[in-house]
Amino acid sequence: MWTKFAKLFVIKSKFEAFLVIYGLGLGAVERGVHYLHQYPGVGGWLLFSVCPVAVFMAGARILDSIERQQAD
């Protein structure tokens, strides 16, 4: 039963990976907007810019793992 439940959280295709990356991106931008409201000025913009960069790095890792998985 747990293995069937765990299979729901496995990313199997690039389409699923792009959906996950899109969701991460939306959350990161939303978090960045909160940073801009909490820390006006340069500090808020620096924190805002770090949020999408983290999504870019995670997205590259997700896509790389999907490509490796499909090559096997």
C-alpha positions as CSV (number, residue, x, y, z in Angstrom):
1,M,0.0,0.0,0.0
2,W,2.8,2.4,0.9
3,T,4.6,1.7,-2.3
4,K,1.5,2.6,-4.4
5,F,1.2,5.8,-2.3
6,A,4.9,6.7,-2.8
7,K,4.6,6.2,-6.6
8,L,2.3,9.2,-6.7
9,F,5.2,11.5,-5.8
10,V,7.7,10.2,-8.4
11,I,8.2,12.5,-11.4
12,K,8.2,10.3,-14.5
13,S,8.1,12.6,-17.5
14,K,9.4,16.0,-18.5
15,F,5.8,17.3,-18.6
16,E,5.5,16.5,-14.9
17,A,8.9,18.0,-14.2
18,F,7.9,21.3,-15.9
19,L,4.6,21.3,-13.8
20,V,6.6,20.9,-10.6
21,I,9.1,23.6,-11.7
22,Y,6.3,26.0,-12.6
23,G,4.7,25.5,-9.1
24,L,8.1,26.1,-7.5
25,G,8.5,29.2,-9.5
26,L,5.1,30.6,-8.5
27,G,5.9,29.9,-4.9
28,A,9.3,31.5,-5.1
29,V,8.0,34.7,-6.7
30,E,5.2,34.9,-4.1
31,R,7.8,34.6,-1.4
32,G,10.0,37.2,-3.1
33,V,7.0,39.6,-3.1
34,H,6.6,39.1,0.6
35,Y,10.3,39.9,1.0
36,L,9.9,43.1,-0.9
37,H,7.1,44.2,1.4
38,Q,9.0,43.2,4.6
39,Y,12.4,44.6,3.5
40,P,11.9,47.6,1.2
41,G,14.9,48.7,-0.7
42,V,18.0,46.9,-1.9
43,G,17.8,44.1,0.8
44,G,14.3,43.1,-0.4
45,W,15.4,43.0,-4.0
46,L,18.4,40.9,-3.2
47,L,16.2,38.4,-1.3
48,F,13.6,38.5,-4.1
49,S,16.3,37.7,-6.7
50,V,17.6,34.7,-4.7
51,C,14.2,33.0,-4.6
52,P,13.9,32.4,-8.4
53,V,17.7,31.5,-8.7
54,A,17.0,28.6,-6.2
55,V,14.2,27.4,-8.5
56,F,16.5,27.6,-11.6
57,M,19.0,25.4,-9.8
58,A,16.4,22.9,-8.6
59,G,14.8,22.9,-12.0
60,A,18.0,22.0,-13.7
61,R,18.6,19.2,-11.2
62,I,15.1,17.8,-11.8
63,L,15.4,17.9,-15.5
64,D,18.8,16.4,-15.4
65,S,17.6,13.5,-13.3
66,I,14.6,12.9,-15.6
67,E,16.9,12.8,-18.7
68,R,19.2,10.3,-16.9
69,Q,16.3,8.2,-15.8
70,Q,14.9,8.1,-19.4
71,A,18.4,7.2,-20.8
72,D,18.5,4.0,-18.6
